Every structure is written in C-alpha cells, then in structure tokens.
Amino acid sequence: MPLSTLPIEIICMIGERIPTQAGVKAFMMSHRLAYSLPQLREALYNRTRENRLNFVLSWACQKNNQDLALAMLQLGATNRCDDRGESCGPLILAVEEGNKEIVKLLLKHDPSIVHATSGCGDRALKIAISRGHIEVVNILLTQSIIDPSENQQDLDEIMGGSYHLKNKEPLNEALAGGNEELVRILMEDGRFKLDRNSLSAASEGGNEILVKMCLQGAFHRDQYWEKCPLSCAASEGHEGIMRLLLDDGRLDPSEKDRYGRTPLHCAASGGHENLVRILLDRDDVDPDVKDMSTVTPLSDAAKCGHTGVMKLLLGSDKVDPDTRDSMRRTPLSHAAVNGEPAAVSFLLATGKVDPESKCCMGRTPLSWAAHIGVRDNFKILLETRRVDLNSRDEDGRTPLSLAAGSLHYSNNYKHNGTAEAYPDIAQEYRDICHLLQGRTEMAFPPAQESRPRGTCGAPPRYDPLDIIEQLLACDKVNLDAPDHKGQTPLMWAAQTHQVDAVRLLMATGKVNPQRRDNDGWTAETHAEKRRKPTRPAYDTTGWDA
C-alpha cells in the first residue's frame, strides 16, 4: 500500500516506533508528505544523539532553521562558546550570517550567554558590526552585552598600554568599516566613546565624514598608536583621507609605528603612486627612511614589484638603490624573490646595483631566485653576465643546488605530502631509483611527453626545472658541487622527489649517483628518506625483471 494512502495518524505511529534517527530519516525521505508532519520531525529530533546536539544546533543557527534550533535547545543543546570564547558557538554563527530571528531565539532562551563566557558578547557585537548587520547590532545592544570602559581597561593591561587595531572596540570596528549608520547607532547608545585609536580606524575605513568627526574630538599626538592614522590611510590607498589629515597639521607625516614603518613605507608597499608622490613633495619626509629592520620604502616597493613607485623614489637623490637591510639584503635581492621581472630589470638598468651582493646567508639575488624558483627573474640576472654561477652561500650551496632542492618543491612536499596531492608517490620513488641506477627505459616517460611541468601544481612563474635547464646550458657550472654537508644537487633533487630534475642531471653524464655525503648517504638514500613514512619500504632489487 502506498504511503500517501495511509492515514496521517498511522504514518506518525510508524515514525515514532522506528528506533534510530537514520531509520526515521529514511522513512521521511520515502514521501514528500512526511516532511510536513511535525510529529515525524519531532521523532527525528528526539533521536539525535546527545553528543550531536550542539553540532545540530550550530548547523541550524548558521542555516537559519528556527524550528530545528528550538528543538535542539529544548533537548539540552549548549548555547555557548568554549571557556576561552574562541569556538564558533551558535550565537556567533547566527550573528555572522545575520540571522536576526535566530539571535533573538538564542538570547530569549538563555540571556546570560553573552556574559557566561569572557568576550563572547563583545565578539558577537564586533562581528555584527564588521558584517554590517544593523538589525543584529540593535538586538545585541538591547542585551547590555558589554561594558566598554571595562573592556578597554583590560585591553590596556594586556597590551601594556598599546591597543592593536585587530582588537578594535565596537565603535572603532564601525569606523574602520566606514559605516556611518552603525557609528551613529553606537554613539547614540551612550556606552561607546571615541578613543585614541578611533582616528586610525576611521582613516582605515576611508570615510571622510567619519575622519572629520574624529578630528573634531580630542586626541593627543603623544599617545601611542599601534598604527598611526596617516599609515592607515596610506596602506589602504585613501588619497582624500591622506590630504585631509596632512591639511589638519597635527599629525607628523614621518611618524613611525611600533615596527618603525612610516606612511611612506605603507604607501610604497601598496603601490599607491599618488600617495607616494604627495609624501615625497613634502620637505619633512625622508624618502630613504628605514624601519626597525632597516628596510627602506624602495625595498618595500621592490618586494611587491611596484615599478612606478620605485621610479618615484629613485627620482630623489637621497635614495640609495643598493641599500642593505638588517639581513644585508638589497632591493634587488627582494625583487628577485618577490617582485616582478620588470622590477628586477629596472634596478639593473640603473647601473647602481651590485647583482653579486650577498645577504647574511651568503646568497646572491641569483641564488635567491633559484631557491624560490622564479624563472623569469633568474633569466634576467643570468643574462647580465655579471653573476657567479657557482656562488656558494653560508651552507656551501650553489644556485644549481638551490634550484634542485627548490623551496617551492620542498614546501609543497612537506605540507601536501598526501596520497591525494601525490597519487603516484610510489611511482615517483621507483622512477628516481631507476634513473639513479641507469635504467632510464624503465622510468616514467619524460615530463615534456606525458605530464606538465611542475608536478606540485606550481604557477607558471615558478619553475625550478626551467632554472636547472638554464644552468645546464652554461659550461662553467659545477654539476656535482657538494655543499658543507656533502650533499650534491642530485641528492637535493632526489630528496624532494623531483623525477624530472633527477632525469635532467643524470642525462648530463657529469654527476655521480653513488657519491656519498658526510653522513654516508647516497642520492637514493635521500629519496627513501623523503618518502611518505606510512608507506612500506620498497626493495629495488629484482626490478630488472
């Protein structure tokens, strides 16, 4: 007999007698009529295991399912964060999604939730403000959830008088979001006042009306800011705010934050040319100022490849294009790693930089490009013919050694060394063993014939294999140069499981696969060491068959 022909009472009786939640769920899926029966839903909820109540409640709050949330609360689900206020409790999840009815339900069921866990109510209000959920903010404010003065006092004690912008007060959170309506609501509430960080928060938000309001309030330059207002505006690229603050005349355009970074550093890092131009036009701004790590705005611009900013900075006679930071790295060294090829070319074209300058680790810009695997920057440096191809760093590693064991490879292997990331990890290990033993015909076909470059899913700009090929094409490169641990480029390629790199090196006929390092390990031993430890060891004997 079809389910739809049964009386509702019988359907409910059947559902109430099914012992498991899975059984009730399957019964409800048998016909759409079952979904509309509250008795069956109640039977489903009542069979929720005790250790699943909180999970189901959190899911219901996030998905705005009021009936399910109410049922879980009635069954005893906990409507709270953890003791440290760090977990995403039901209230936090509802606030994040702006589910105002769920928020009302949770607060009605347990009004003390916002006080039971330290910081829970404050966190909920900040999240609602940052997401722009005005109605939720109004609901939370009616609960008297926080004491702003007490909260500020605690923060000052914790931070030693410094208040990090990431831990914004609710009012500063609204200012940083540039939301005038939320600021008005909080100001009218009477419990929230402008503090010494409000101007910085408003400058970050980019709303000129709110910045003017903060400027009209009392603030003192001698009070410590985690990040000064001008730096906040410079980081976000707010030109109008920058001009407004400078015209006010009470702020120092060269003021440093706790890391020694000035507004010019922030503008250069963000590539905001207009802001850099505004600051450079002032006599009270040093274009070659150094932060606590002695990094200059030029190095910041070079890191991010902002060539336009670099041109503006080098247009001043006060900027040294080959300056060194505390790690003895130059702008060219930073550009070789993080910048765009245009930034590397621009610095070399000045004729005022040394492409062979070494950092505290003994690495040249060429070595850094090889280590990271930035092929275009490596090619540009190589074409200058002013670089040492066998330059050694403090560990005795050459550019070829660094490319063979590229940081791009090792990081991917270390963090993604799973069966899903490397479905053929066993095959890769066997291929390396075949290549090292000279049995090339038994190894997997070369990359150019069967699989794309960069088996780690590297973006095109990162290709250590291309760098290895560039070095192999040069006659003066020592292909078997050991580092201070006795490890050769072949060993580095083997331990990072780069079959194609091993293939390229073995094809030259100039490397010794039987060579041992200071610990007596060969390239094959290194390949075994880096193999996934949960997999069984492979016996390479008898593979000739």
C-alpha positions in Angstrom: 0.0 0.0 0.0 1.5 3.4 -1.0 2.5 5.6 1.9 0.3 8.5 0.6 -2.8 6.4 1.1 -2.3 5.8 4.8 -3.9 8.0 7.4 -1.6 10.6 8.9 -2.1 9.0 12.4 -0.7 5.7 11.2 2.2 7.4 9.4 3.1 9.2 12.7 2.8 6.0 14.7 5.2 4.2 12.3 7.7 7.0 12.6 7.5 7.1 16.4 8.3 3.4 16.6 11.4 3.5 14.4 14.3 3.1 16.8 17.1 5.0 15.0 17.5 8.5 13.6 18.7 7.1 10.3 15.6 5.0 10.1 13.3 7.9 10.7 15.2 10.0 8.1 14.9 7.2 5.5 11.2 6.9 6.3 10.7 10.7 5.8 12.5 10.5 2.5 10.1 7.9 1.2 7.4 10.5 0.5 7.2 14.3 0.5 4.2 14.2 2.8 6.4 13.1 5.6 8.3 16.3 5.6 5.3 18.4 6.5 4.4 16.3 9.6 5.7 17.9 12.8 5.3 14.6 14.7 7.9 12.9 12.4 10.2 15.9 12.7 9.9 15.6 16.5 10.7 11.9 16.3 13.7 12.7 14.2 15.0 15.4 16.6 14.4 13.2 19.7 16.7 10.5 18.3 19.6 12.9 17.9 22.5 11.5 20.0 23.5 13.7 22.9 27.0 14.3 21.6 25.4 15.6 18.3 23.0 18.1 19.8 25.5 21.0 19.8 26.6 20.3 16.3 23.0 20.2 15.0 22.2 23.4 16.9 25.2 25.2 15.4 24.1 24.0 11.9 20.6 25.2 12.4 21.7 28.6 13.6 24.0 29.0 10.7 21.3 27.9 8.2 18.6 30.0 9.9 16.4 26.9 10.7 14.4 28.2 13.7 12.3 25.0 14.2 15.4 22.8 14.4 17.3 25.3 16.6 14.4 25.5 19.1 14.1 21.7 19.1 17.8 21.2 19.9 17.6 23.8 22.7 14.7 22.0 24.2 16.6 18.8 24.1 19.5 20.3 26.0 21.9 21.6 23.4 24.5 24.0 24.8 24.1 27.6 23.5 27.6 28.8 24.4 31.2 29.3 23.2 34.0 27.4 24.8 35.6 28.7 28.1 38.0 30.9 26.2 35.4 32.3 23.8 37.3 31.0 20.8 35.0 28.5 19.3 32.2 29.4 16.9 29.3 28.9 19.2 25.7 29.0 17.9 25.3 32.8 18.7 28.5 33.7 16.8 27.4 31.6 13.8 24.0 33.2 13.7 25.5 36.7 14.0 27.9 36.0 11.2 25.1 35.1 8.9 22.9 38.0 10.1 20.1 35.6 11.2 18.3 38.0 13.5 15.4 35.7 14.4 17.9 33.0 15.5 19.8 35.6 17.5 16.5 36.6 19.3 15.7 32.9 19.9 19.1 32.2 21.5 19.1 35.3 23.7 15.5 34.6 24.8 16.4 31.0 25.7 19.5 32.0 27.7 20.1 35.7 28.1 23.2 35.1 30.2 25.0 33.6 27.2 26.7 36.9 26.4 28.1 37.1 30.0 28.8 33.4 30.7 31.9 33.3 28.5 34.5 36.1 28.6 34.5 38.2 25.4 31.6 36.3 23.8 29.1 39.2 23.7 31.8 41.7 22.7 32.9 39.3 19.9 29.4 38.9 18.7 28.8 42.6 18.5 32.1 43.2 16.7 31.2 40.5 14.1 27.8 42.0 13.5 29.4 45.4 13.0 32.1 44.2 10.7 29.4 42.3 8.6 27.1 45.4 8.5 24.2 43.5 10.1 22.5 46.6 11.6 19.4 44.8 12.9 21.5 42.3 14.7 23.6 45.1 16.2 20.4 46.7 17.6 19.3 43.3 19.1 22.7 42.8 20.8 22.8 46.3 22.1 19.5 45.8 23.9 21.1 43.0 25.9 23.6 45.3 27.6 26.2 42.9 26.5 29.4 44.7 27.2 31.0 47.3 29.4 33.2 49.3 27.0 35.2 51.1 29.7 36.0 47.8 31.5 36.9 46.1 28.2 39.2 48.9 27.3 40.9 48.8 30.7 41.5 45.0 30.3 43.0 45.5 26.8 45.3 48.3 28.0 46.6 46.0 30.8 47.1 43.1 28.4 48.8 45.2 25.7 50.8 47.3 28.1 49.0 50.5 27.0 49.0 49.6 23.4 45.8 48.6 21.6 46.2 46.6 18.4 43.8 47.6 15.6 42.9 44.0 15.1 41.3 44.1 18.6 39.1 47.1 17.8 36.5 48.4 20.1 32.9 48.1 18.6 32.9 51.8 17.7 36.3 51.6 16.1 35.2 48.5 14.2 32.3 50.6 12.7 34.7 53.4 11.9 37.1 51.0 10.2 34.2 49.8 8.1 33.2 53.3 7.1 29.6 52.7 8.1 28.1 56.0 9.1 24.8 54.5 10.3 26.4 52.0 12.6 28.6 54.7 14.0 25.6 56.8 14.7 23.8 53.9 16.4 26.8 53.2 18.7 27.3 56.9 19.5 23.7 57.4 20.4 23.8 54.3 22.6 25.9 56.3 25.0 28.3 53.5 26.1 30.8 53.9 23.3 33.2 56.8 23.1 36.0 57.8 20.7 39.4 56.8 21.9 43.0 57.3 20.9 42.6 54.6 18.1 39.4 56.0 16.6 41.2 58.3 14.2 43.3 55.4 12.9 40.3 53.2 12.5 38.4 55.9 10.6 41.4 56.6 8.4 41.5 52.9 7.6 37.8 52.9 6.7 38.2 55.8 4.2 35.1 57.7 5.1 35.9 61.4 5.1 32.9 62.4 7.2 33.9 60.0 10.0 37.5 61.1 9.8 36.4 64.8 10.2 34.3 63.7 13.2 37.3 62.1 14.8 39.5 65.1 14.1 37.0 67.3 16.0 37.3 65.1 19.0 40.2 65.4 21.5 43.3 63.3 20.6 46.9 63.7 21.6 49.9 63.1 19.4 52.0 61.9 22.3 49.6 58.9 22.9 50.9 55.7 21.4 49.2 54.3 18.2 49.7 50.8 17.0 49.4 52.2 13.6 49.2 56.0 13.0 46.3 57.5 11.1 48.4 58.5 8.1 49.9 55.0 7.8 46.3 53.5 7.9 45.2 55.8 5.1 48.4 55.1 3.1 48.0 51.3 3.4 44.5 51.4 2.1 45.3 54.0 -0.7 42.8 56.6 0.6 44.2 59.8 -1.1 41.4 62.0 0.1 41.9 60.9 3.7 45.7 61.4 3.4 45.2 65.0 2.2 42.7 65.7 4.9 45.0 64.5 7.6 48.0 66.4 6.3 46.0 69.6 5.9 44.9 69.3 9.6 48.5 69.9 10.5 48.5 68.0 13.8 50.0 64.7 12.5 53.6 64.0 11.7 53.9 62.6 8.1 57.1 60.8 9.2 55.6 59.2 12.3 56.6 55.6 12.9 54.6 52.7 14.2 55.9 50.1 16.6 57.8 48.5 13.8 59.4 51.7 12.7 57.3 51.9 9.5 56.2 55.3 8.2 53.3 56.3 6.0 55.8 56.3 3.1 56.6 52.6 3.8 52.9 51.7 3.7 52.2 53.7 0.5 55.2 52.1 -1.2 54.2 48.6 -0.2 50.7 49.1 -1.5 51.9 50.6 -4.8 49.9 53.8 -4.3 51.8 56.1 -6.6 49.7 59.2 -5.9 50.2 58.9 -2.1 53.9 58.4 -2.6 54.1 61.5 -4.7 52.2 63.5 -2.1 54.6 62.4 0.6 57.7 63.0 -1.5 56.7 66.5 -2.2 57.0 67.4 1.4 60.3 68.5 2.9 59.6 66.8 6.2 59.5 63.3 4.7 62.7 61.3 4.3 62.5 59.2 1.1 65.2 56.7 2.3 63.8 56.3 5.9 64.5 52.9 7.5 62.2 50.8 9.7 63.3 48.7 12.6 64.6 46.1 10.2 66.4 48.9 8.3 64.1 48.2 5.3 63.5 51.3 3.1 60.4 52.2 1.1 62.4 51.3 -2.1 62.9 47.7 -0.8 59.2 47.5 0.1 58.2 48.6 -3.4 60.8 46.2 -4.9 59.3 43.3 -2.9 55.9 43.8 -4.5 57.1 44.7 -8.0 55.7 48.3 -7.9 58.0 49.7 -10.6 56.1 53.0 -10.8 56.8 53.7 -7.1 60.4 52.7 -7.5 60.8 55.3 -10.2 59.4 58.0 -8.0 61.6 57.0 -5.1 64.8 56.8 -7.2 63.9 60.2 -8.7 65.1 61.6 -5.4 68.9 61.9 -5.0 68.5 60.8 -1.3 67.6 57.2 -2.1 70.3 54.6 -2.3 69.3 51.9 -4.8 71.7 49.4 -3.3 71.0 49.9 0.4 71.1 46.9 2.7 68.6 46.0 5.5 69.4 44.2 8.8 69.6 40.9 6.8 72.0 42.6 4.4 69.5 42.1 1.6 69.3 44.8 -1.1 66.2 45.9 -3.1 67.5 43.8 -6.0 67.6 40.7 -3.7 64.0 41.4 -2.6 62.9 41.9 -6.1 64.5 38.7 -7.3 62.4 36.7 -4.8 59.1 38.5 -4.6 59.0 41.1 -7.3 58.0 41.2 -11.0 60.6 40.8 -13.7 60.1 44.5 -14.6 61.3 45.5 -11.1 64.5 43.4 -11.5 65.2 44.8 -14.9 64.6 48.4 -13.7 67.0 48.1 -10.8 69.7 46.5 -13.1 69.2 49.3 -15.7 70.1 52.0 -13.1 73.7 50.7 -13.2 73.9 51.4 -9.5 73.2 48.0 -8.0 75.5 45.0 -7.5 74.0 41.8 -8.8 76.6 39.8 -6.7 75.7 41.4 -3.4 75.3 38.7 -0.7 72.9 38.7 2.2 73.7 37.4 5.7 73.1 33.9 4.5 75.7 34.4 1.7 73.1 34.3 -1.0 73.1 36.5 -4.1 70.0 37.6 -5.9 70.6 34.8 -8.4 70.8 32.3 -5.6 67.5 33.6 -4.1 65.7 33.4 -7.5 67.0 29.8 -7.9 65.9 28.9 -4.3 62.4 30.1 -4.8 62.2 29.0 -8.5 61.4 32.4 -10.1 62.5 31.5 -13.6 62.0 34.9 -15.3 63.9 36.8 -12.7 66.7 34.2 -12.8 66.9 34.5 -16.6 67.2 38.3 -16.4 70.0 38.0 -13.8 71.8 35.3 -15.8 71.7 37.4 -19.0 73.7 40.2 -17.3 76.8 38.0 -17.4 77.8 39.7 -14.2 76.9 36.9 -11.8 78.9 33.9 -10.5 77.1 30.7 -11.5 78.9 28.7 -8.8 78.5 31.2 -6.0 78.2 29.5 -2.6 76.1 30.6 0.3 76.9 30.0 4.0 75.8 26.4 3.7 78.0 25.9 0.7 75.1 25.5 -1.7 75.3 26.8 -5.3 72.4 28.1 -7.4 72.1 24.7 -9.0 71.9 23.0 -5.6 69.2 25.5 -4.5 67.2 25.0 -7.7 67.4 21.2 -7.4 66.0 21.4 -3.9 63.9 24.4 -4.5 61.9 25.8 -1.6 58.9 25.7 -3.9 59.3 21.9 -4.2 60.0 21.2 -0.5 57.2 23.3 0.9 54.7 21.6 -1.4 56.0 18.2 -0.4 56.1 19.0 3.3 52.6 20.4 3.6 50.8 18.4 0.9 52.6 15.0 1.1 49.4 13.0 1.0 48.1 10.4 -1.4 45.6 12.9 -2.8 48.4 15.5 -3.5 50.8 12.9 -4.8 48.7 10.0 -6.1 51.8 8.4 -7.8 54.3 9.0 -4.9 55.4 5.3 -5.1 55.9 5.5 -8.8 58.0 8.7 -8.4 60.2 6.9 -5.9 60.7 3.9 -8.2 61.4 6.3 -11.2 64.1 8.0 -9.2 65.7 4.7 -8.3 65.5 3.5 -11.9 67.2 6.8 -13.1 69.9 6.7 -10.4 70.7 3.0 -11.4 70.9 3.9 -15.1 67.7 2.1 -16.1 66.2 5.0 -17.9 64.0 2.9 -20.1 62.1 1.6 -17.0 61.3 5.1 -15.7 58.1 7.0 -16.4 58.2 9.0 -19.7 59.8 12.5 -19.5 57.6 15.4 -18.4 57.5 17.1 -21.8 56.0 13.9 -23.3 53.5 12.8 -20.8 52.8 15.3 -18.0 53.0 19.1 -17.5 55.9 20.9 -15.8 55.6 21.5 -12.1 54.1 18.3 -10.6 53.3 20.3 -7.5 50.8 22.5 -9.3 53.2 25.4 -9.4 52.1 28.6 -11.2 54.0 29.3 -14.4 56.3 31.9 -12.9 57.7 29.3 -10.6 59.6 26.6 -12.5 62.8 25.3 -10.9 63.1 22.8 -13.7 63.5 25.7 -16.2 66.2 27.2 -14.0 68.0 23.8 -13.9 67.9 23.7 -17.7 69.3 27.3 -17.9 72.2 26.3 -15.7 72.9 23.1 -17.5 73.2 25.1 -20.7 76.1 27.0 -19.2 79.6 25.5 -19.5 81.0 26.8 -16.3 78.5 25.3 -13.8 79.8 22.6 -11.5 77.1 20.0 -11.7 78.3 17.8 -8.8 79.4 20.5 -6.4 78.8 19.3 -2.7 77.7 21.7 0.0 79.1 21.7 3.5 77.1 18.6 4.3 78.5 16.9 1.3 75.1 16.9 -0.5 75.1 17.4 -4.3 72.4 18.9 -6.5 71.4 15.4 -7.4 70.9 14.5 -3.8 68.7 17.6 -3.3 66.6 16.7 -6.3 66.2 13.1 -5.1 65.1 14.0 -1.6 62.4 16.4 -2.9 61.2 13.6 -5.2 61.6 15.6 -8.4 61.9 12.9 -11.1 62.4 15.4 -13.9 65.2 17.2 -12.1 66.9 13.9 -11.4 66.4 13.0 -15.1 68.0 16.3 -16.3 71.0 15.9 -14.1 71.6 12.2 -14.9 71.3 12.9 -18.6 74.4 15.1 -18.5 76.6 12.2 -17.5 78.6 14.5 -15.3 77.1 13.6 -11.9 77.9 10.6 -9.7 74.8 8.9 -8.3 76.9 6.7 -6.0 78.6 9.7 -4.3 78.0 9.8 -0.5 77.5 12.9 1.7 79.1 13.4 5.1 76.6 11.0 6.7 77.3 8.3 4.1 74.0 8.8 2.3 73.6 8.5 -1.5 71.0 10.2 -3.6 68.9 7.0 -3.5 69.1 7.0 0.3 67.9 10.6 0.3 64.9 9.7 -1.9 64.0 6.9 0.5 64.2 9.3 3.5 61.8 11.8 2.0 59.3 9.0 1.1 55.9 9.1 2.9 56.8 7.3 6.2 53.4 5.4 6.4 54.1 3.6 3.2 56.1 0.3 3.2 59.7 0.4 2.1 60.3 -0.7 -1.5 63.0 -3.3 -2.2 64.6 -2.1 -5.5 66.4 -5.4 -6.0 64.9 -7.6 -8.7 63.3 -4.7 -10.6 65.1 -5.7 -13.7 62.5 -8.4 -14.4 
